[in-house]
Amino acid sequence: MLKKLNEFELKEFKERYISNLQEDVAEVNCLDMFGLKSYLVNGHYLLIDYNGKIETTDLQFV
């Protein structure tokens, strides 16, 4: 399911992942499929949580 995080979910996201991000978080979309969560941050920064292992990619430079 793809959805935009609401204020409460965005606050939780920032608390959990903010140390992995180098910029301000304005908007986050979450794709949750088969237990794998992928987040699109500010429309170009992809963060994937593999059961606690975090992978990040800046799609702006791909």
N, CA and C atoms as a LAMMPS dump frame, in Angstrom:
ITEM: TIMESTEP
0
ITEM: NUMBER OF ATOMS
186
ITEM: BOX BOUNDS ff ff ff
-5.0000000000000000e+02 5.0000000000000000e+02
-5.0000000000000000e+02 5.0000000000000000e+02
-5.0000000000000000e+02 5.0000000000000000e+02
ITEM: ATOMS id mol type element x y z
1 1 1 N 0.846 -1.17 0
2 1 2 C 0 0 0
3 1 3 C 0.896 1.238 0
4 2 1 N 0.587 2.199 -0.848
5 2 2 C 1.314 3.457 -0.947
6 2 3 C 0.491 4.54 -0.272
7 3 1 N 1.143 5.296 0.614
8 3 2 C 0.423 6.38 1.267
9 3 3 C 1.38 7.466 1.706
10 4 1 N 0.853 8.663 1.831
11 4 2 C 1.602 9.797 2.349
12 4 3 C 1.476 9.761 3.873
13 5 1 N 2.583 9.937 4.579
14 5 2 C 2.556 9.902 6.034
15 5 3 C 1.852 11.129 6.584
16 6 1 N 1.012 10.906 7.617
17 6 2 C 0.35 12.029 8.27
18 6 3 C 1.314 12.643 9.299
19 7 1 N 0.885 13.669 10.009
20 7 2 C 1.761 14.378 10.952
21 7 3 C 2.345 13.446 12.012
22 8 1 N 1.519 12.592 12.594
23 8 2 C 1.975 11.674 13.639
24 8 3 C 2.996 10.684 13.069
25 9 1 N 2.693 10.094 11.913
26 9 2 C 3.603 9.139 11.284
27 9 3 C 4.907 9.812 10.861
28 10 1 N 4.813 11.064 10.387
29 10 2 C 6.001 11.809 9.992
30 10 3 C 6.899 12.067 11.201
31 11 1 N 6.308 12.388 12.335
32 11 2 C 7.081 12.609 13.569
33 11 3 C 7.814 11.329 13.967
34 12 1 N 7.132 10.189 13.93
35 12 2 C 7.759 8.906 14.25
36 12 3 C 8.873 8.573 13.257
37 13 1 N 8.65 8.864 11.971
38 13 2 C 9.655 8.625 10.944
39 13 3 C 10.919 9.43 11.242
40 14 1 N 10.746 10.712 11.552
41 14 2 C 11.89 11.569 11.849
42 14 3 C 12.664 11.066 13.06
43 15 1 N 11.954 10.643 14.102
44 15 2 C 12.622 10.131 15.301
45 15 3 C 13.427 8.87 15.007
46 16 1 N 12.93 8.037 14.129
47 16 2 C 13.604 6.767 13.845
48 16 3 C 14.733 6.888 12.826
49 17 1 N 14.545 7.713 11.796
50 17 2 C 15.47 7.723 10.661
51 17 3 C 16.247 9.023 10.459
52 18 1 N 15.982 10.061 11.216
53 18 2 C 16.576 11.358 10.935
54 18 3 C 18.104 11.324 10.937
55 19 1 N 18.732 10.455 11.695
56 19 2 C 20.191 10.394 11.708
57 19 3 C 20.743 9.901 10.373
58 20 1 N 19.926 9.244 9.561
59 20 2 C 20.36 8.757 8.254
60 20 3 C 20.15 9.778 7.135
61 21 1 N 19.497 10.879 7.436
62 21 2 C 19.182 11.861 6.408
63 21 3 C 20.036 13.104 6.566
64 22 1 N 20.416 13.701 5.459
65 22 2 C 21.281 14.867 5.469
66 22 3 C 20.513 16.171 5.225
67 23 1 N 19.226 16.104 5.055
68 23 2 C 18.449 17.295 4.747
69 23 3 C 17.156 17.306 5.552
70 24 1 N 16.44 18.426 5.476
71 24 2 C 15.164 18.553 6.167
72 24 3 C 14.123 17.657 5.509
73 25 1 N 13.268 17.089 6.323
74 25 2 C 12.203 16.226 5.833
75 25 3 C 10.924 17.047 5.741
76 26 1 N 10.401 17.21 4.525
77 26 2 C 9.172 17.971 4.317
78 26 3 C 7.994 17.063 4.013
79 27 1 N 8.227 16.015 3.196
80 27 2 C 7.153 15.113 2.786
81 27 3 C 7.715 13.705 2.648
82 28 1 N 6.961 12.727 3.15
83 28 2 C 7.39 11.331 3.074
84 28 3 C 6.23 10.48 2.576
85 29 1 N 6.507 9.638 1.573
86 29 2 C 5.553 8.648 1.087
87 29 3 C 6.096 7.276 1.438
88 30 1 N 5.231 6.38 1.849
89 30 2 C 5.634 5.046 2.279
90 30 3 C 4.984 3.99 1.389
91 31 1 N 5.792 3.042 0.933
92 31 2 C 5.301 1.883 0.205
93 31 3 C 5.588 0.663 1.066
94 32 1 N 4.547 -0.01 1.52
95 32 2 C 4.672 -1.182 2.389
96 32 3 C 4.156 -2.395 1.627
97 33 1 N 5.093 -3.263 1.194
98 33 2 C 4.72 -4.471 0.453
99 33 3 C 5.505 -5.649 0.99
100 34 1 N 4.811 -6.715 1.298
101 34 2 C 5.43 -7.965 1.727
102 34 3 C 6.358 -7.771 2.927
103 35 1 N 6.009 -6.845 3.811
104 35 2 C 6.807 -6.611 5.005
105 35 3 C 8.026 -5.74 4.797
106 36 1 N 8.235 -5.247 3.594
107 36 2 C 9.362 -4.374 3.275
108 36 3 C 8.836 -2.949 3.146
109 37 1 N 9.427 -2.031 3.922
110 37 2 C 8.983 -0.639 3.865
111 37 3 C 10.002 0.198 3.11
112 38 1 N 9.495 0.941 2.13
113 38 2 C 10.301 1.875 1.352
114 38 3 C 9.706 3.259 1.544
115 39 1 N 10.563 4.245 1.738
116 39 2 C 10.114 5.617 1.955
117 39 3 C 10.719 6.516 0.885
118 40 1 N 9.9 7.372 0.284
119 40 2 C 10.372 8.387 -0.631
120 40 3 C 10.285 9.719 0.107
121 41 1 N 11.453 10.307 0.366
122 41 2 C 11.542 11.52 1.176
123 41 3 C 11.789 12.71 0.259
124 42 1 N 10.947 13.726 0.392
125 42 2 C 11.055 14.961 -0.381
126 42 3 C 11.086 14.712 -1.886
127 43 1 N 10.502 13.628 -2.341
128 43 2 C 10.355 13.364 -3.751
129 43 3 C 11.581 12.832 -4.472
130 44 1 N 12.721 12.651 -3.756
131 44 2 C 13.912 12.173 -4.459
132 44 3 C 14.844 11.302 -3.619
133 45 1 N 14.638 11.213 -2.337
134 45 2 C 15.543 10.475 -1.464
135 45 3 C 14.86 9.17 -1.055
136 46 1 N 15.396 8.035 -1.458
137 46 2 C 14.791 6.732 -1.186
138 46 3 C 15.457 6.089 0.019
139 47 1 N 14.661 5.68 0.981
140 47 2 C 15.138 5.006 2.183
141 47 3 C 14.396 3.682 2.287
142 48 1 N 15.138 2.577 2.395
143 48 2 C 14.535 1.248 2.489
144 48 3 C 14.979 0.615 3.802
145 49 1 N 14.007 0.077 4.54
146 49 2 C 14.271 -0.571 5.823
147 49 3 C 14.13 -2.077 5.639
148 50 1 N 15.268 -2.788 5.619
149 50 2 C 15.288 -4.253 5.523
150 50 3 C 15.373 -4.826 6.934
151 51 1 N 14.26 -4.835 7.656
152 51 2 C 14.215 -5.355 9.028
153 51 3 C 15.315 -4.781 9.897
154 52 1 N 15.464 -3.461 9.876
155 52 2 C 16.448 -2.793 10.707
156 52 3 C 17.713 -2.386 9.973
157 53 1 N 17.998 -2.978 8.837
158 53 2 C 19.141 -2.567 8.025
159 53 3 C 18.649 -1.492 7.057
160 54 1 N 19.235 -0.313 7.126
161 54 2 C 18.764 0.83 6.368
162 54 3 C 19.651 1.044 5.143
163 55 1 N 19.019 1.141 3.979
164 55 2 C 19.699 1.463 2.726
165 55 3 C 19.128 2.799 2.241
166 56 1 N 20.01 3.689 1.779
167 56 2 C 19.556 4.987 1.286
168 56 3 C 20.158 5.258 -0.095
169 57 1 N 19.38 5.955 -0.912
170 57 2 C 19.819 6.347 -2.251
171 57 3 C 19.193 7.703 -2.572
172 58 1 N 20.004 8.589 -3.117
173 58 2 C 19.478 9.871 -3.578
174 58 3 C 19.176 9.723 -5.067
175 59 1 N 17.911 9.642 -5.419
176 59 2 C 17.498 9.409 -6.807
177 59 3 C 17.774 10.598 -7.711
178 60 1 N 18.099 11.726 -7.122
179 60 2 C 18.409 12.91 -7.893
180 60 3 C 19.704 12.729 -8.682
181 61 1 N 20.612 11.885 -8.192
182 61 2 C 21.922 11.713 -8.803
183 61 3 C 22.097 10.352 -9.464
184 62 1 N 21.01 9.618 -9.661
185 62 2 C 21.095 8.299 -10.277
186 62 3 C 20.93 8.403 -11.773
